[in-house]
Amino acid sequence: MRPYRLAQTLFDATLGRLPAYRAYSGDLNILGDSRALVARLLAEERAARPAPSLLDAGARRGELRDLAPGFAYQGIDLSPEAPDIIRADICACPDIASDQFDVTLSCDLLEHVRQPFSAASELLRVNRPGGLLIHRTLFAYRYHPFPADYWRFSAEGLERLFLDAGDVETVLKGYDIRARRRDARGHPNWRKTRGDRPPIDYLGGWRENWRVLWVGRKRGTDRGP
């Protein structure tokens, strides 16, 4: 097969199918680079607020703090890996005051949370009126326990978590499919990661990698700190 024909065939079998997806799903919204989009949203929020604060749920070592320069950053995690990350369960964190943070953020967390509806309620509770909620998780991805792997969400499912949690409106929702055909074979030390090893066949590893992003705003007037 000539190179240009091979390229056309590969395109038709992957990104070229997006028109068909859109035809059967009017709400399908392809966002592009979700990390860059999150960084832009945070920059806009920082510019609009004096001394804004941000809660990073599932922070581990605080890897996302570089997305939020100028924010008063606070990370929480069930198993923190840095001294400034607070040990807390986002499904029930009564020690964190209500209406405290201008932004709540999580990336690739909610698929690992045993009670995602409770987590959404807490993330909304600690967000100030008028504050922003930015939450990214997975629509399609290989099994990857950390320490458990419970859920996958469509854009509408992720939105529903937060709409059912309280008085919040959707700003945007959609999918990041840049890594859709990436050959995801699992952790190299899979024997130490509770079976984190997807089946390998002639195509390689898992090849349907979709992230899903929902951004919302808590209704009400910001009362300040």
TAMOGI-V529927 format. One line per field, one symbol per residue. burial: # if it has 9 or more other ideal C-beta (glycine too) atoms within 8 Angstrom, else .. A space follows every 10 residues. Layout:
burial=???
//
This chain:
burial=.....#..#. #..#..#... ##.....### #..#..###. ##..##..#. .######### .#.##.##.. #.#####..# .#..#..#.# #.#..#..## ########## ###..##### ########## #########. ##.##..... ..#.#..##. ##..#..#.# .######.## ..#####..# ..#..#.#.. ....###.## ########.. .#...
//
